[in-house]
Amino acid sequence: MTDSKLPTHNTFEQLALGQRVSTQSSVATNDKWYNKLLALPAYYWVLITQVIIILPHAAHLPLWLMGFALVSIIAQLPRIKVKQARHLKRLYQGMQMLGFLLGLAGLWLTYNRAFGLDMGVAFLVLCLISKLWELYKRRDAYVVLNLSLFVLAALFLMDQGLITTLEVVLGTIVILLAFIALNDDSNTRGDGRLRTLGVLGVSALPLLVVLFLFFPRLPPLWSVQLSGQQATTGVSDSMSPGDFANLGQSTALAFRVQFQDNRPAQDQLYWRGLVFSDFDGITWRRNRDQQQPWQPSEQQPVWFERALATAPTKVQRAPSSYEVILEPTQQRWLFGLDYPLAPHQDISLTSDFTLLKNQPVTQQLRYDVLQFAPMRIDPELDEASRRLNLTLPSKGNPKARALAEQLFAQAGSDPVRYMQAIERWIHQTEFRYTLSPPELNNNRIDSFLFDTKAGFCEHYSSSFTFMLRAAGIPARVVAGYQGGELSRGGKVWEVRQMDAHAWTEVWLEGQGWVRVDPTTFVAPERVEQGMEALTQAQGASMFGDGAGAQISYQQYQMLQTLRRLSDQASYYWQKDIVGYDQESQAGSLLKWFNISSVMQEIAWMAGIAITVMTLLALMIWQRRRKRWHPVDRPLVKLSNHFSKYDKTLARSENEGQLAWLERLASHFSRIDDGATKNATSNNNTPENKEAAQHSIDKIQQDYRQLRYGRLSAVDISNRDYQQALKQLKQSVSELL
């Protein structure tokens, strides 16, 4: 079974059917690892390909499917198959049918019977895995590799980031190497495989650039959404103490912002997300009944007209604008500064100024935002909104309720003085800002205000809003992000998950909804300088106490620089490559070439593609064409001339030049005076035959001198060498 002396022309079938196990005996033991890798038989390259292309899908595939893939790949190893060689096909056919049917049932249950993009990709992977169980012949390998290309391309349906692109490039290289190995399976040392890969890659790159630049950026014909329901953003649709504490330590990117004009000050960068009005004593949630979505293309609703009427005239005419590049969140809500409006048909605005997209954000999204500020939101609060933003559970948190009544009475029932009283009380009670707050009991407001006194932004905003409502002042919680930092290039504002934040909006008579951030009562530097500056200033104490906090802080410091470099590279990739859309194409490339229609664009693309392929073909021909020594070139011309009339007079590939000249001289000597006239004897007189013999003798003499005599050792530019070469060419011309 393991005899390495078996013939190698059917190595693939022998390995696939368990008839042999590769020993790579032809590879020297001192060869480097990449030489041993390249020398692997094609069957192993097919299996390596499966590992490379399935691993990147692990982030969005169910665990059971990844497990089935691992078992399927291991089962194809020759050392496993060799033990089942007698009943291999029958056993593997049963495993294939059983695995595929169970896989379909698993997909149906995993994705809740909802067919979406992620389920479609999972089904494609299941088909590829199932095909592995019938990998017996070279034809099966071609099917597997072609299907692998589709599975690899499916990665771009989930994400178009730089990391995903690098994974696809690596997978493509491995698949090409597998194709090359399949067509070169008898090459037991793997020589020339990398060179073949280089030729294929270099030849494809120019065509890739042409297609990228000129191919029309047409809108998609259809849209398929992810069926998964789990959010990946730093802001969820509910909030309770502890949610943002975990996100405060994450430096993952949430979104980037490009300002058209000067950006606002750091302490004004409140990226509004969701508004929470419902509170059950533990968790704050959105109230969907009060929202009134409106799209800018529709007639302005009353609530927007009232708000716009309170803004200065110059703000109404020319609101400031900026562009947001949001990372995938799998949710509908977007982010913008107070108060945002996105002039897009698929983005609506609710009455509490929340931006909502028509579909969940499954891929990186670029959208423009207009900022209307300052404006008064709901200067007159209707009874339903007042009741909603005053509602508290009938029981729970008795200490906080009593404190609210006391401080409100001391403030003379004045809302502004009451908020100032709460701020003074917090200062006097020595509250602490931390990313690792202690656990809270069921009465979370009381537990935080009177026991732990340590928390993150959500603890302060939740407790502050509760205290306001307990005193009869309408209030609500707003969740989003605050601050951010400039990128390394200094032109883009980057907001990360660690910038997730929550604050309070309080309704004041004659002013409408007013933002109040109770976090500034304890840690004003969080808002004035940003989360990054606060973390650097407080060090390990931000992450808790003890050795664990120190380790977390050191990890944060170590990864921060790498994270910034990676994010910067990802930004330019998304901006210049992924973001190269129809508008970018029309505004730059098509304008340069004066292209005004899709047909012209296609014509330019086809013309440049044909030109590029022609140049590549000429380059390949130039590299592969036979190159002659300057002395041999005249004789090649002479041989080509004679071969037009008599193929036997042409020099053969394995025939030396001098031997061929001797044969040519012998041919001339055998020509009779009455011979049939042809190219070699147009006038077969003794004088002509003698002249031909003389020319051939002179050619032989000059050739020997230039190739093997004294002149062979001198430089080709030498005067004597050039003179002898000139005489050789003259003799050839005389013979012609």
Buried (B, 14 or more C-beta within 10 A) or exposed (E): EEEEEEEBEBBBBBBBBBBBBBEBEEBEEEBEEEBBBBBBBBBBBBBBBBEBBBEBBEEBBBEBBBEBBBEBBEBBBBEEBBEBBEEBBEBBEEBBEEBBEEBEEBBEEBBEEEEBBBBBBBBBBBBBBBBBBBBBBBEBBBBBBEBBBBBBBBBBBBBBBBEBBEBBEBBBBBBBBBBBBBEBBEBBBBEEBBEBBEEBBEBEEBBEEBEEBBEEEEEEEEEBEBBBEEBBBBBBBBBBBBBBBBBBBBBEBBBBBBBEEEBBEBBBBBBBBBBBBBBEBBBBBBBEEBBEBBBBEEEEBEBBEBBBEBBEEEBEEEBBBBBBBBBBBBBBBBBBBBBBBBEBEEBBBBBBBBBBBEEBBBBBBBBBBBBBBEBBBBBEBEEEBBEBBBBBEEEBBEBBBEBBEEBBEEBEEEBEEBBEBBBEBBEEEEBEBBBBBBEBEEBBBBBBBBEBBBBBBBBBBBBBBBBBBBBBBBBBBBBBBBBBBEBBEEEBBBBBBBBBBBBBBBBBEEBBBBBBBBBBBBBBBBBBBBBBBBBBEBEBBBBBEEEEBBEBBEEBEEEBEEBBEBBBBBBBBBBEEBBBEEEBBBEEBBEEEEBEEEEEBBEBBEEBBEEBBEEBEEEEEEEEEEEEEEBBBBBBBBBEBBEEEEEEBBBEEEEEBBEBBEBBBEBBEEBEEEEEEEEBBEEBEEEBBEBBBEBBEBBBBBBBBBBEEEBEEEEEEEEEBEEBBEBBBBBBEEBE
